[in-house]
Amino acid sequence: MQSKVAVIITSPDVEVVWTGLFYAIKGTRNGFMDDLRLVLWGPAERTIAESTEMQEMVKEYQGLGKSVFACKTCSDRYGVTEQMEKLGCVVDYVGSIVSQWMKDGFQLFNW
């Protein structure tokens, strides 16, 4: 059976966001899972929009050939949709996307 995890970062706390992004980067680079995906959701999106360091980490993850998903409802709420799009995130309504991933056997790793 394949190991599949979706890293879901929701916390506004910069240290928690950093740790979640760090795991996503290292986990992808080192093959911790067969399929590792990253979702930015809620106040974490605002934290990333306000932090150059966090934005660089998102770019590093993307540089590994991975997509970053960001919740459109939340990014609209926090006024950061344009920033998430400029960062190269897939800005969409992620509730249905994550629900499908769970049906497909993904475990959720929440930060």
For each residue, the residues with C-beta under 8 A, 3 or more apart:
1: 105
2: 34 35 105
3: 32 33 34 35
4: 33 34 35 36 101 104 105 106 107
5: 27 33 35 36 37 106 107 108 109
6: 36 37 38 39 98 101 106 107 108 109
7: 20 23 24 27 36 37 38 39 109 111
8: 39 41 98 108 109 110 111
9: 16 17 20 21 38 39 40 41 44 111
10: 41 42 43 44 110 111
11: 16 17 20 43 44 47 111
12: 17 42 43 44 46 47
13: 16 17 47
14: 17 18 47 51 54
15: 18 19
16: 9 11 13 19 20 111
17: 9 11 12 13 14 20 21 44 47 48 51 54 111
18: 14 15 21 22 53 54 57
19: 15 16 22 23 111
20: 7 9 11 16 17 23 24 44 109 111
21: 9 17 18 24 25 38 54 57 58 61
22: 18 19 25 26 57
23: 7 19 20 26 27 109 111
24: 7 20 21 27 28 36 38 61 66
25: 21 22 28 29 57 60 61 64
26: 22 23 29 30 32
27: 5 7 23 24 30 31 32 33 36
28: 24 25 31 32 36 61 64 66
29: 25 26 64
30: 26 27
31: 27 28 34
32: 3 26 27 28 36
33: 3 4 5 27 36
34: 2 3 4 31
35: 2 3 4 5 106
36: 4 5 6 7 24 27 28 32 33 66
37: 5 6 7 66 67 69 101 106
38: 6 7 9 21 24 61 66 67 68 69
39: 6 7 8 9 68 69 70 71 94 97 98
40: 9 44 45 48 58 68 69 70 71 84 89
41: 8 9 10 44 45 70 71 74 94
42: 10 12 45 71 74
43: 10 11 12 46 47 74 78
44: 9 10 11 12 17 20 40 41 47 48 111
45: 40 41 42 48 49 70 71 74 75 78 80 84
46: 12 43 49 50 78 80
47: 11 12 13 14 17 43 44 50 51 54
48: 17 40 44 45 51 54 55 58 84 87
49: 45 46 55 78 80 83 84
50: 46 47
51: 14 17 47 48 54 55
52: 55 56
53: 18 56 57
54: 14 17 18 21 47 48 51 57 58
55: 48 49 51 52 58 59 87
56: 52 53 59 60
57: 18 21 22 25 53 54 60 61
58: 21 40 48 54 55 61 62 68 87 88 89
59: 55 56 62 63 87 88
60: 25 56 57 63 64
61: 21 24 25 28 38 57 58 64 66 68
62: 58 59 65 66 67 68 88
63: 59 60
64: 25 28 29 60 61
65: 62
66: 24 28 36 37 38 61 62
67: 37 38 62 89 90
68: 38 39 40 58 61 62 87 88 89 90
69: 37 38 39 40 89 90 92 94 97
70: 39 40 41 45 74 75 84 89 90 91 92 94
71: 39 40 41 42 45 74 75 91 92 93 94 95
72: 75 76 81 91 92 93 94
73: 76 77 93
74: 41 42 43 45 70 71 77 78
75: 45 70 71 72 78 79 80 81 83 84 91
76: 72 73 79 81
77: 73 74
78: 43 45 46 49 74 75
79: 75 76
80: 45 46 49 75 83 84
81: 72 75 76 84 85 91
82: 85 86
83: 49 75 80 86 87
84: 40 45 48 49 70 75 80 81 87 89 91
85: 81 82 88 89 91
86: 82 83
87: 48 55 58 59 68 83 84
88: 58 59 62 68 85
89: 40 58 67 68 69 70 84 85
90: 67 68 69 70
91: 70 71 72 75 81 84 85
92: 69 70 71 72 97
93: 71 72 73 96 97
94: 39 41 69 70 71 72 97 98
95: 71 98 99
96: 93 99 100
97: 39 69 92 93 94 100 101
98: 6 8 39 94 95 101 102 108
99: 95 96 102 103
100: 96 97 103 104
101: 4 6 37 97 98 104 106
102: 98 99 105 106 108
103: 99 100
104: 4 100 101
105: 1 2 4 102
106: 4 5 6 35 37 101 102
107: 4 5 6
108: 5 6 8 98 102
109: 5 6 7 8 20 23
110: 8 10
111: 7 8 9 10 11 16 17 19 20 23 44
